[in-house]
Amino acid sequence: MKEVKSENLEQKKKRAIRILSSVYNLPSIPFIIVEVSKMIDDPKTSAAQLGRMISQDQGLVTKILTVANSPLYGIPKRVSTIDFAVVILGFNQIKNIVIALSMMETLKKMGDGKFVHKKYWMHSVITATAAKRIADDLGYQISGEAFTAGLLHDLGIPIIYKYFNKEYKEIIDAVENKGYSFLDAEREILGITHQEIGMYLLDKWNLPVSLSESVAFHHTPSEAENYKELTALIHLADYMTVKLGTGNFFWDKDMELDKSIIDILKLGDEEYLDRFIESYKELFEYQQEIINY
């Protein structure tokens, strides 16, 4: 691993945060998230009322149904309407999906044709659905949060592209021509990583701390303080896209496995983990085939 110089890193980090905090058009939390959250928090809300609210955004409806019917998401019945999705998934699952998909749509609108949004989107969806499926398979009661965190884990990357485009190009050059890893290049050039930028945005949007912590440490779940299992699930799903070569994103090309997840998720040993990952290969490949956003 390339050694990162330490001088001026703190100044660079302060500058990056200052730029982020001063950008007036930094993504704000979409209106539909606010409204859906209010409705879900109201015990009088019916599935039909929630379905009508979500149906105001047909693009979102299409994405919710696509996610609900994806092989990795693991719903055994075909979900053909948003009302049925609300019933079969439950209010909290719907809320998690709406939050994640709305945020991704906001990020997509920020970009331009030069950012590889299709591959970024595919990687995010596969990581999200895989994290949920693994959480379900291992018996963790956090699969909805795992989906949301998985979809948003790399949201700092398009933010770097949009607001630090000069540094974005320098990071890629450092990786391709100077032997840096992406994380080291981010720290050296920006003084802040895409993980920290993601945490900053999630905190700005007042989303749960569990999400911001899992995004902040998705490359190093052993460093998470309060939500190690959720963070480990995101790390594993993210790593699996690299290991299986399906849904992987170029920013993760030098990603290393944090072996602490073996103990955190009670996966036995490295040999068992390898078999566990391989058992998802066909699901990952099928998932990639049907994503047509």
FITI-304384 format. One record per residue (C-alpha): x, y, z negated; residue number from 1. Coordinates in Angstrom, 3 decimals. Example, Ala and Ser with C-alpha at 12.3 -4.5 7.8 and 13.67 -1.06 7.14 Angstrom:
2
u	v	w	i
12.300	-4.500	-7.800	1
13.670	-1.060	-7.140	2
***
This chain:
293
u	v	w	i
0.000	0.000	0.000	1
1.307	3.445	0.902	2
2.296	5.469	-2.158	3
0.288	8.638	-2.485	4
2.010	11.876	-3.445	5
0.593	13.405	-6.597	6
1.377	17.087	-6.119	7
-1.563	19.387	-5.558	8
-4.096	16.540	-5.651	9
-6.028	18.214	-8.455	10
-6.097	21.497	-6.543	11
-7.296	19.690	-3.423	12
-10.041	17.954	-5.399	13
-11.191	21.257	-6.898	14
-11.256	22.796	-3.426	15
-13.328	19.894	-2.045	16
-15.861	20.153	-4.886	17
-15.996	23.913	-4.447	18
-16.781	23.496	-0.744	19
-19.457	20.893	-1.464	20
-21.084	23.028	-4.158	21
-21.139	26.104	-1.930	22
-22.512	24.550	1.245	23
-26.053	25.890	1.478	24
-27.312	23.218	3.873	25
-25.958	20.200	2.000	26
-28.681	17.546	2.169	27
-31.471	18.099	-0.330	28
-33.742	15.372	-1.618	29
-36.467	14.738	0.995	30
-40.026	15.799	0.165	31
-41.445	12.290	0.566	32
-39.157	10.954	-2.179	33
-40.512	13.550	-4.601	34
-44.114	12.771	-3.700	35
-43.705	8.985	-3.730	36
-41.930	9.180	-7.101	37
-44.779	11.266	-8.552	38
-47.381	8.810	-7.298	39
-45.518	5.777	-8.626	40
-45.144	7.427	-12.029	41
-48.915	8.019	-12.152	42
-50.652	4.876	-13.506	43
-53.838	5.840	-11.643	44
-52.184	5.507	-8.230	45
-53.475	2.615	-6.119	46
-51.563	0.657	-3.481	47
-53.838	2.165	-0.798	48
-53.075	5.740	-1.950	49
-49.341	5.080	-1.945	50
-49.609	3.475	1.479	51
-51.417	6.542	2.853	52
-48.699	8.859	1.541	53
-45.902	6.807	3.115	54
-47.894	6.473	6.364	55
-47.503	10.223	6.937	56
-43.983	9.367	8.108	57
-44.368	6.678	10.760	58
-40.622	6.446	11.300	59
-40.244	5.567	7.638	60
-43.083	3.023	7.864	61
-41.323	1.278	10.759	62
-38.054	1.101	8.833	63
-39.732	-0.193	5.652	64
-41.454	-2.979	7.610	65
-38.218	-3.834	9.412	66
-36.363	-4.070	6.107	67
-39.130	-6.077	4.440	68
-39.085	-8.597	7.297	69
-35.303	-8.892	7.563	70
-33.829	-12.340	6.819	71
-31.483	-11.135	4.090	72
-34.232	-9.265	2.260	73
-35.832	-12.602	1.530	74
-39.612	-12.018	1.711	75
-41.172	-15.368	2.726	76
-44.338	-13.884	4.287	77
-44.551	-11.696	7.372	78
-45.207	-8.090	6.274	79
-47.207	-6.354	9.011	80
-48.711	-3.275	7.291	81
-47.461	-0.721	4.806	82
-50.379	-1.517	2.445	83
-49.359	-5.180	2.369	84
-45.719	-4.128	1.867	85
-46.742	-2.098	-1.196	86
-48.699	-5.042	-2.601	87
-46.122	-7.753	-1.964	88
-43.040	-5.695	-2.843	89
-44.466	-3.693	-5.729	90
-44.260	0.020	-6.462	91
-40.687	0.062	-7.754	92
-39.280	-1.872	-4.794	93
-41.089	0.487	-2.422	94
-39.700	3.471	-4.326	95
-36.148	2.118	-3.997	96
-36.574	1.502	-0.282	97
-38.122	4.945	0.334	98
-35.287	6.690	-1.552	99
-32.572	4.864	0.342	100
-34.110	5.082	3.816	101
-35.053	8.761	3.436	102
-31.537	9.653	2.353	103
-30.046	7.773	5.279	104
-32.364	9.572	7.690	105
-31.301	12.908	6.184	106
-27.640	12.017	6.694	107
-28.330	10.921	10.266	108
-29.899	14.282	11.110	109
-26.768	16.046	9.867	110
-24.413	14.377	12.309	111
-23.708	14.529	16.009	112
-23.010	12.040	18.772	113
-19.332	11.728	17.896	114
-19.914	9.988	14.567	115
-20.537	6.260	14.992	116
-23.961	6.351	13.331	117
-25.237	3.085	14.776	118
-22.379	1.039	13.306	119
-22.488	3.019	10.061	120
-26.242	2.396	9.810	121
-25.887	-1.312	10.566	122
-23.146	-1.666	7.942	123
-25.260	0.161	5.367	124
-28.378	-1.926	6.042	125
-26.512	-5.236	5.946	126
-24.701	-4.265	2.743	127
-28.003	-3.198	1.173	128
-30.025	-6.267	2.136	129
-27.138	-8.583	1.248	130
-26.728	-6.948	-2.177	131
-30.444	-7.431	-2.862	132
-30.405	-11.030	-1.644	133
-27.326	-11.904	-3.719	134
-28.872	-10.261	-6.805	135
-32.008	-12.377	-6.298	136
-30.017	-15.557	-5.660	137
-27.917	-15.030	-8.797	138
-30.954	-14.167	-10.919	139
-30.187	-10.488	-11.613	140
-33.259	-8.308	-12.219	141
-31.765	-5.328	-10.396	142
-32.305	-6.284	-6.775	143
-34.228	-3.081	-5.955	144
-31.423	-0.915	-7.287	145
-28.916	-3.126	-5.480	146
-30.677	-2.399	-2.186	147
-30.680	1.360	-2.782	148
-27.063	1.493	-3.930	149
-25.995	-0.750	-1.071	150
-27.610	1.473	1.519	151
-26.074	4.616	0.020	152
-22.648	3.267	-0.996	153
-20.755	4.950	1.861	154
-22.759	8.175	2.102	155
-19.594	10.141	1.363	156
-18.129	9.203	4.767	157
-20.568	11.164	6.984	158
-20.267	14.040	4.497	159
-16.499	14.081	5.072	160
-17.132	14.010	8.822	161
-19.639	16.880	8.644	162
-18.042	19.260	6.139	163
-14.365	18.295	6.259	164
-13.997	17.431	9.939	165
-10.365	18.545	10.181	166
-9.479	16.393	7.172	167
-11.611	13.536	8.577	168
-9.361	13.449	11.648	169
-6.238	13.703	9.483	170
-7.440	10.744	7.360	171
-7.904	8.580	10.448	172
-4.477	9.606	11.745	173
-2.871	8.761	8.387	174
-4.464	5.300	8.478	175
-3.712	4.552	12.125	176
-0.205	5.994	12.332	177
1.265	6.364	8.841	178
0.343	3.157	7.039	179
-2.163	4.611	4.590	180
-5.297	2.850	3.398	181
-8.467	4.900	3.818	182
-8.834	5.507	0.081	183
-5.204	6.599	-0.248	184
-5.543	8.877	2.759	185
-8.700	10.439	1.307	186
-6.944	11.141	-1.997	187
-3.834	12.508	-0.294	188
-5.605	14.753	2.200	189
-8.819	15.719	0.405	190
-7.914	15.060	-3.212	191
-11.238	13.216	-3.494	192
-12.592	9.934	-2.109	193
-15.817	9.144	-0.287	194
-16.862	7.296	-3.461	195
-16.548	10.468	-5.562	196
-18.352	12.530	-2.936	197
-21.196	10.000	-2.959	198
-21.416	10.221	-6.749	199
-21.461	14.026	-6.532	200
-24.408	13.973	-4.121	201
-26.410	11.392	-6.074	202
-25.930	13.454	-9.234	203
-26.979	16.571	-7.299	204
-30.160	14.769	-6.256	205
-30.790	13.719	-9.897	206
-30.939	10.067	-8.942	207
-30.296	7.407	-11.615	208
-26.824	7.166	-13.123	209
-26.791	3.459	-12.247	210
-26.775	4.427	-8.555	211
-24.112	7.110	-8.838	212
-21.811	4.870	-10.887	213
-22.144	1.933	-8.508	214
-21.383	4.219	-5.548	215
-18.461	5.840	-7.396	216
-16.765	2.498	-8.095	217
-17.910	0.248	-5.259	218
-14.286	-0.398	-4.272	219
-13.160	-0.933	-7.874	220
-16.069	-2.369	-9.892	221
-13.717	-3.274	-12.744	222
-13.553	0.488	-13.471	223
-17.329	0.893	-13.848	224
-18.305	1.617	-17.438	225
-22.023	0.924	-17.835	226
-23.281	-0.809	-14.683	227
-20.621	-3.374	-13.868	228
-23.018	-6.014	-12.517	229
-24.742	-3.629	-10.099	230
-21.396	-2.207	-8.967	231
-19.948	-5.712	-8.544	232
-22.936	-6.721	-6.389	233
-22.364	-3.739	-4.069	234
-18.638	-4.477	-3.903	235
-19.261	-8.127	-3.052	236
-21.822	-7.370	-0.329	237
-19.525	-4.696	1.125	238
-16.539	-7.057	1.053	239
-18.596	-9.828	2.679	240
-19.181	-7.682	5.778	241
-15.394	-7.555	6.160	242
-14.745	-11.188	5.246	243
-17.465	-12.512	7.575	244
-16.773	-9.937	10.304	245
-20.468	-9.094	10.505	246
-21.847	-5.603	9.921	247
-18.389	-4.371	8.968	248
-17.455	-0.688	9.353	249
-14.021	0.545	10.426	250
-13.580	2.564	7.211	251
-13.425	-0.756	5.307	252
-10.796	-2.415	7.484	253
-8.236	-2.476	4.654	254
-10.735	-3.237	1.891	255
-9.396	-5.492	-0.850	256
-11.449	-7.781	-3.077	257
-11.605	-6.699	-6.716	258
-11.320	-10.162	-8.264	259
-12.877	-8.922	-11.497	260
-16.271	-9.540	-9.862	261
-15.709	-13.289	-10.289	262
-16.064	-12.907	-14.048	263
-18.573	-10.052	-13.916	264
-20.972	-12.047	-11.730	265
-20.027	-15.446	-13.227	266
-18.903	-16.886	-9.896	267
-16.460	-19.452	-11.297	268
-13.191	-19.064	-9.414	269
-11.795	-17.845	-6.085	270
-12.463	-21.169	-4.355	271
-16.110	-21.083	-5.405	272
-16.390	-17.437	-4.329	273
-15.052	-18.312	-0.857	274
-17.681	-21.053	-0.486	275
-20.369	-18.702	-1.805	276
-19.475	-16.053	0.778	277
-19.336	-18.573	3.619	278
-22.829	-19.829	2.727	279
-24.260	-16.451	3.815	280
-22.577	-16.405	7.228	281
-25.625	-17.420	9.301	282
-27.905	-15.002	7.412	283
-25.483	-12.137	8.048	284
-25.273	-12.971	11.754	285
-29.059	-13.235	12.090	286
-29.510	-9.975	10.205	287
-27.140	-8.186	12.587	288
-28.966	-9.539	15.622	289
-32.352	-8.127	14.612	290
-31.273	-4.606	13.574	291
-32.443	-2.321	16.360	292
-32.539	1.149	14.855	293
***
